[in-house]
């Protein structure tokens, strides 16, 4: 006969697994009641479009945090990658430069992530320190290349990538959802995904199990850098311009918040890509409702901070009860 105490613990674990989905459902109902405009199709499309940019970065951040790391440089890297991509495209000055811009944005994003990964794994510097430093480096380079101005595209059709629609839904939303499916499969159904979970759960045991810990960690930073490159390309094409000082500002906060709200443990070893998607949408709904209710934009950061702290507290209480 099954131990009733063990059954109770399993039930609690199941509730914690579905906590982001429950929170999203409750928030959705409250928002629909609070504002008659919330359920309008255009508003829901806008929410998904807004969360797709930081949400794509959050997908990569999920792997980094599950693996026991952190990346504070994603916002600055997106500004640098997006800006240089526009410079490369302008050098050709025609639609032929659009594929070049895409390659440059993705390549610089991946290179920035790889740079972080090398410093962390090869030289054994703490991820917080490395990415805090590269956050300053990438932003500085973004400002230097354009003298703290704005990168403006000379190719009008570039904007069709970030502003275009497919089946009535914005292209960035499709890319966000498509990447989420791919990365969910990678995390749950591949050896690499299992190794990431193992490394974040217990690095020493992972090493004893012949897992190449440094390589796994390096690849997680390569993944988040690549997702930054995707966002840099999409956001830069949406506006056909990139602000060297403002683009990517606080992206790291939104990405980490989405990951944590989605149930990924900040100590590593546990988390899901699907949870991160839900966390990003929850943040988007919160931002949307704060705007609709006329809450000062200066206070919206306070709300985000409280939500992050509350999510971490729930994780702490859940870990103590298991």
KAQUIFEN-V95092 format. One record per residue. N is the residue number from 1. RES is the residue in one letter. SS is DSSP state (~ for helix, > for strand, _ for the rest). OMEGA is omega in whole degrees, -180 to 180 (999 if undefined). Layout:
n: {N N}
res: {RES RES}
ss: {SS SS}
omega: {OMEGA OMEGA}
This chain:
n: {1 2 3 4 5 6 7 8 9 10 11 12 13 14 15 16 17 18 19 20 21 22 23 24 25 26 27 28 29 30 31 32 33 34 35 36 37 38 39 40 41 42 43 44 45 46 47 48 49 50 51 52 53 54 55 56 57 58 59 60 61 62 63 64 65 66 67 68 69 70 71 72 73 74 75 76 77 78 79 80 81 82 83 84 85 86 87 88 89 90 91 92 93 94 95 96 97 98 99 100 101 102 103 104 105 106 107 108 109 110 111 112 113 114 115 116 117 118 119 120 121 122 123 124 125 126 127 128 129 130 131 132 133 134 135 136 137 138 139 140 141 142 143 144 145 146 147 148 149 150 151 152 153 154 155 156 157 158 159 160 161 162 163 164 165 166 167 168 169 170 171 172 173 174 175 176 177 178 179 180 181 182 183 184 185 186 187 188 189 190 191 192 193 194 195 196 197 198 199 200 201 202 203 204 205 206 207 208 209 210 211 212 213 214 215 216 217 218 219 220 221 222 223 224 225 226 227 228 229 230 231 232 233 234 235 236 237 238 239 240 241 242 243 244 245 246 247 248 249 250 251 252 253 254 255 256 257 258 259 260 261 262 263 264 265 266 267 268 269 270 271 272 273 274 275 276 277 278 279 280 281 282 283 284 285 286 287 288 289 290 291 292 293 294 295 296 297 298 299 300 301 302 303 304 305 306 307 308 309 310 311 312 313 314 315 316 317 318 319 320 321 322}
res: {X X X X X X X X X X X X X X X X X X X X X X X X X X X X X X X X X X X X X X X X X X X X X X X X X X X X X X X X X X X X X X X X X X X X X X X X X X X X X X X X X X X X X X X X X X X X X X X X X X X X X X X X X X X X X X X X X X X X X X X X X X X X X X X X X X X X X X X X X X X X X X X X X X X X X X X X X X X X X X X X X X X X X X X X X X X X X X X X X X X X X X X X X X X X X X X X X X X X X X X X X X X X X X X X X X X X X X X X X X X X X X X X X X X X X X X X X X X X X X X X X X X X X X X X X X X X X X X X X X X X X X X X X X X X X X X X X X X X X X X X X X X X X X X X X X X X X X X X X X X X X X X X X X X X X X X X X X X X X X X X X X}
ss: {_ _ _ ~ ~ ~ ~ ~ ~ ~ ~ ~ ~ ~ ~ ~ ~ _ ~ ~ ~ ~ ~ ~ ~ ~ ~ ~ ~ ~ ~ ~ ~ ~ _ _ _ _ _ _ ~ ~ ~ ~ ~ ~ ~ ~ ~ ~ ~ ~ ~ ~ ~ ~ ~ ~ ~ ~ ~ ~ ~ ~ ~ ~ _ _ _ _ _ _ _ ~ ~ ~ ~ ~ ~ ~ ~ ~ ~ ~ ~ ~ ~ ~ ~ ~ ~ ~ _ _ _ _ ~ ~ ~ ~ ~ ~ ~ ~ ~ ~ ~ ~ ~ ~ ~ ~ ~ ~ ~ ~ ~ ~ ~ ~ ~ _ _ _ _ _ ~ ~ ~ ~ ~ ~ ~ ~ ~ ~ ~ ~ ~ ~ ~ ~ ~ ~ ~ _ _ _ _ > > > _ _ _ ~ ~ ~ ~ ~ ~ ~ ~ _ > > _ _ > > ~ ~ ~ ~ ~ ~ ~ ~ ~ ~ ~ ~ ~ ~ ~ ~ ~ ~ ~ _ ~ ~ ~ ~ ~ ~ ~ ~ ~ ~ ~ _ ~ ~ ~ ~ ~ ~ _ _ _ _ ~ ~ ~ ~ ~ ~ ~ ~ ~ ~ ~ ~ ~ ~ ~ ~ ~ ~ ~ ~ ~ ~ ~ ~ ~ ~ ~ _ > > > _ _ _ _ _ _ _ ~ ~ ~ ~ ~ ~ ~ ~ ~ ~ ~ _ _ _ _ _ _ _ _ _ _ _ ~ ~ ~ ~ ~ ~ ~ ~ ~ ~ ~ ~ ~ ~ ~ ~ ~ ~ ~ ~ _ _ _ _ ~ ~ ~ ~ ~ ~ ~ ~ ~ ~ ~ ~ ~ ~ ~ ~ ~ ~ ~ ~ ~ ~ ~ ~ ~ _}
omega: {-176 179 -179 179 178 178 180 179 178 179 178 -180 179 178 -180 179 -176 -178 179 180 178 180 179 -179 -180 -179 180 -180 -179 -179 179 179 -174 -178 179 -178 -173 -174 177 -175 -179 180 179 176 -180 178 -179 180 -178 -176 -176 -176 178 179 178 176 -179 178 177 179 178 180 -179 -177 176 179 176 -179 178 178 -180 -172 -170 -180 180 179 179 178 -179 -178 -180 -180 -179 177 178 177 -180 180 179 179 176 173 179 178 177 179 -178 176 178 179 179 -179 -179 180 180 -179 179 177 179 180 178 177 179 178 176 -178 179 -180 -177 -174 -176 -175 174 174 -178 -179 -180 -178 -179 -174 172 178 -179 173 178 -179 -176 179 179 179 178 179 -176 -175 -177 -179 177 179 -177 175 -178 179 175 -179 -173 -175 178 -177 -178 179 -177 -177 -177 179 173 -175 176 -179 -177 -179 178 179 178 -179 177 -178 179 177 179 179 -178 -177 174 177 179 -177 -172 -170 177 178 179 179 178 179 177 178 -179 -180 180 -179 -179 -176 -177 178 179 178 178 179 177 175 178 -172 -178 179 180 179 179 -178 178 177 175 179 -178 176 179 178 175 178 178 179 179 180 -177 -177 178 180 179 -178 -173 -180 177 175 -177 -177 -173 -178 178 -179 180 175 180 179 -179 -179 180 179 179 -180 -177 179 178 174 178 -179 178 178 176 173 -179 178 179 176 178 178 179 177 179 179 178 179 177 178 180 179 178 179 -179 -178 177 177 -179 -179 176 178 -179 178 179 179 -176 175 177 179 179 -180 179 179 179 -179 180 179 179 177 177 177 -179 180 -180 -180 180 -179 -178 999}
